[in-house]
Amino acid sequence: MAEKAENTVKTDILIVGGGMAGCSLACALAGAGFEIVIIDRLDQSSQTEDTFDGRASAIAEASKKMLDQIGMWRHLGQNYTPILDIRVADGDSRLFLHYNHEDIGEKALGFMVENRHFRRAVFTRLRELEKARYLAPAQLEDIARGPEGVKARLIDGRQIEAALVVGADGRSSQIREEANIKLTQWSYHQTGIVLSVDHEIPHHNVAHEHFLPAGPFAILPLSGPNGDNTRSSIVWTEKDELVEGIMAMSDQDFAAEFEQRFGDFLGAATFIGPRWTYPLTLQYAETSVAERLVLVGDSSHGMHPIAGQGLNMGLRDVAALAEVLIDARRLGLDIGTSHVLDDYEQWRRFDNTLMLAMTDGLNRLFSNDIAPIKLVRDIGLAAVNKAGPLKKVFMQHAMGATGNLPRLLKGEAL
Ligand SMILES: Cc1cc2nc3c(=O)[nH]c(=O)nc-3n(C[C@H](O)[C@H](O)[C@H](O)COP(=O)(O)OP(=O)(O)OC[C@H]3O[C@@H](n4cnc5c(N)ncnc54)[C@H](O)[C@@H]3O)c2cc1C
């Protein structure tokens, strides 16, 4: 990385947004020899505090292969929990869907990783990479893109010159707005209440998704501090108008509401730490490329967490973009030109649109209590459960093993 004038840094790629997608991209690219500057408005220590983000993410098997390849996974240590089975039930119906890792001969269907552990591991990996430089807290004052390159000025006066800027700055992306990329969005009028619980009976690494009229209630397996399997992460989807009241309840009243949904199959539950809320919306950018600019992760597509796929889609963006840029460099091409970036756009557009449509459709189909719809979907769940080949297709999709996979997602080096 060359320091030009005292406060100007010249680099190959500027990544704006050091969240899980942006940092994974920085690891992939810096590991392959690109000079990277990554900026975030928040410093790393505030992003890894236990109170910053209460979520845990279901990481698909293919995403795990990529995180392994880019050198991040080993820094998780023991901080991940395999998902062996997934059980999907529709309210009180006796018809259900059961995915089992043994049906497809895999060791696990995916892995639960708490976001704070993901961030800590990816930051540790970044610190090992000489070619990656993380600047935070840092924010853009302005940015100019043109045929010759990108010039960014930070609020503190520092300047960064690069061949390409990547917007990994989440749902309210400044980079997307600066480029006037049109955004389509709608609210589900639902909020995800997120919390962790310890329970008396072990979860045996099974993830449960119960479809309730207000939305899905997910019980996702975590490991407790001693590695025991009696801790779970909860995503309780509720109608927006009820959430304020629920969050303001006394512990006793909250526990009573919670138990109605959680049931008793895992025994009594004890709440761990605070409760968080996340408003649930769908949004997608009209395009994820512009002159010398690319969007990855939530800045390009934000989806309902019903299938636990938002971050996985962001990591698929990362794998595809890294491959396109590395191949372009091998051919001696300018990495910021439109025909290089268009390859990325074409590769990712269909997959992202399909997942947005699937998560949107699932939420609409299941988040209601209309009797004829409930009957049809329950028969559908039971039919998929019995149909071996179809069930396998769904499982492979959830594991991220379908479609035209970039090399990193197959566990191959770039
Ligand atoms: C309740 C819930 C459960 C979920 N569960 C799952 C799951 O199980 N599996 C899964 O795959 N996905 C899941 N998701 C989705 C997943 O959390 C997101 O897709 C993922 O966090 C997006 O990561 P990102 O890095 O793209 O964006 P963000 O996490 O939003 O990161 C953006 C980064 O950019 C920084 N930033 C923003 N603006 C600027 C700026 N102007 N300048 C500098 N920096 C900036 C921010 O500080 C942040 O660090 C879930 C989502 C919710 C709401």
The ligand as an SDF file (V2000), in Angstrom:
LIG
                    3D

 53 58  0  0  0  0  0  0  0  0999 V2000
  -33.1050  -11.5550   13.1640 C   0  0  0  0  0  0  0  0  0  0  0  0
  -32.1470  -11.8690   12.0520 C   0  0  0  0  0  0  0  0  0  0  0  0
  -31.5910  -13.1540   11.9620 C   0  0  0  0  0  0  0  0  0  0  0  0
  -30.7220  -13.4800   10.9070 C   0  0  0  0  0  0  0  0  0  0  0  0
  -30.2340  -14.7420   10.8190 N   0  0  0  0  0  0  0  0  0  0  0  0
  -29.4570  -15.0890    9.7780 C   0  0  0  0  0  0  0  0  0  0  0  0
  -28.9650  -16.4270    9.6300 C   0  0  0  0  0  0  0  0  0  0  0  0
  -29.2280  -17.3010   10.4600 O   0  0  0  0  0  0  0  0  0  0  0  0
  -28.1830  -16.7170    8.5470 N   0  0  0  0  0  0  0  0  0  0  0  0
  -27.8890  -15.7850    7.6100 C   0  0  0  0  0  0  0  0  0  0  0  0
  -27.2070  -16.1160    6.6100 O   0  0  0  0  0  0  0  0  0  0  0  0
  -28.3270  -14.5000    7.7160 N   0  0  0  0  0  0  0  0  0  0  0  0
  -29.0960  -14.1330    8.7720 C   0  0  0  0  0  0  0  0  0  0  0  0
  -29.5380  -12.8400    8.8930 N   0  0  0  0  0  0  0  0  0  0  0  0
  -29.0920  -11.8260    7.9170 C   0  0  0  0  0  0  0  0  0  0  0  0
  -27.6910  -11.2920    8.2570 C   0  0  0  0  0  0  0  0  0  0  0  0
  -27.6290  -10.8850    9.6080 O   0  0  0  0  0  0  0  0  0  0  0  0
  -27.3200  -10.1140    7.3400 C   0  0  0  0  0  0  0  0  0  0  0  0
  -27.5370  -10.5120    6.0020 O   0  0  0  0  0  0  0  0  0  0  0  0
  -25.8540   -9.7380    7.5300 C   0  0  0  0  0  0  0  0  0  0  0  0
  -25.6170   -9.2910    8.8430 O   0  0  0  0  0  0  0  0  0  0  0  0
  -25.4500   -8.6270    6.5540 C   0  0  0  0  0  0  0  0  0  0  0  0
  -24.0670   -8.4080    6.6550 O   0  0  0  0  0  0  0  0  0  0  0  0
  -23.3710   -7.1980    5.8570 P   0  0  0  0  0  0  0  0  0  0  0  0
  -21.9260   -7.2680    6.2220 O   0  0  0  0  0  0  0  0  0  0  0  0
  -23.7700   -7.2410    4.4250 O   0  0  0  0  0  0  0  0  0  0  0  0
  -24.0490   -5.8870    6.4340 O   0  0  0  0  0  0  0  0  0  0  0  0
  -23.9900   -5.2180    7.9630 P   0  0  0  0  0  0  0  0  0  0  0  0
  -23.9310   -6.3360    8.9300 O   0  0  0  0  0  0  0  0  0  0  0  0
  -25.1260   -4.3100    7.9730 O   0  0  0  0  0  0  0  0  0  0  0  0
  -22.6050   -4.4960    7.9540 O   0  0  0  0  0  0  0  0  0  0  0  0
  -22.4410   -3.2200    7.3770 C   0  0  0  0  0  0  0  0  0  0  0  0
  -21.2040   -2.5740    7.9640 C   0  0  0  0  0  0  0  0  0  0  0  0
  -21.0060   -1.3170    7.3220 O   0  0  0  0  0  0  0  0  0  0  0  0
  -20.7890   -0.3050    8.2880 C   0  0  0  0  0  0  0  0  0  0  0  0
  -21.2880    0.9430    7.6890 N   0  0  0  0  0  0  0  0  0  0  0  0
  -22.5660    1.2520    7.4050 C   0  0  0  0  0  0  0  0  0  0  0  0
  -22.6420    2.4570    6.8170 N   0  0  0  0  0  0  0  0  0  0  0  0
  -21.3660    2.9130    6.7250 C   0  0  0  0  0  0  0  0  0  0  0  0
  -20.8010    4.0940    6.1980 C   0  0  0  0  0  0  0  0  0  0  0  0
  -21.5600    5.0390    5.6330 N   0  0  0  0  0  0  0  0  0  0  0  0
  -19.4610    4.2530    6.2780 N   0  0  0  0  0  0  0  0  0  0  0  0
  -18.6820    3.2910    6.8510 C   0  0  0  0  0  0  0  0  0  0  0  0
  -19.1720    2.1470    7.3540 N   0  0  0  0  0  0  0  0  0  0  0  0
  -20.4980    1.9600    7.2890 C   0  0  0  0  0  0  0  0  0  0  0  0
  -21.5090   -0.7550    9.5220 C   0  0  0  0  0  0  0  0  0  0  0  0
  -20.9590   -0.1890   10.7010 O   0  0  0  0  0  0  0  0  0  0  0  0
  -21.3230   -2.2730    9.4530 C   0  0  0  0  0  0  0  0  0  0  0  0
  -20.1300   -2.6860   10.1050 O   0  0  0  0  0  0  0  0  0  0  0  0
  -30.4020  -12.4930    9.9360 C   0  0  0  0  0  0  0  0  0  0  0  0
  -30.9440  -11.2070   10.0320 C   0  0  0  0  0  0  0  0  0  0  0  0
  -31.8140  -10.9020   11.0740 C   0  0  0  0  0  0  0  0  0  0  0  0
  -32.4030   -9.5080   11.1360 C   0  0  0  0  0  0  0  0  0  0  0  0
  1  2  1  0
  2  3  1  0
  2 52  2  0
  3  4  2  0
  4  5  1  0
  4 50  1  0
  5  6  2  0
  6  7  1  0
  6 13  1  0
  7  8  2  0
  7  9  1  0
  9 10  1  0
 10 11  2  0
 10 12  1  0
 12 13  2  0
 13 14  1  0
 14 15  1  0
 14 50  1  0
 15 16  1  0
 16 17  1  0
 16 18  1  0
 18 19  1  0
 18 20  1  0
 20 21  1  0
 20 22  1  0
 22 23  1  0
 23 24  1  0
 24 25  2  0
 24 26  1  0
 24 27  1  0
 27 28  1  0
 28 29  2  0
 28 30  1  0
 28 31  1  0
 31 32  1  0
 32 33  1  0
 33 34  1  0
 33 48  1  0
 34 35  1  0
 35 36  1  0
 35 46  1  0
 36 37  1  0
 36 45  1  0
 37 38  2  0
 38 39  1  0
 39 40  1  0
 39 45  2  0
 40 41  1  0
 40 42  2  0
 42 43  1  0
 43 44  2  0
 44 45  1  0
 46 47  1  0
 46 48  1  0
 48 49  1  0
 50 51  2  0
 51 52  1  0
 52 53  1  0
M  END
$$$$
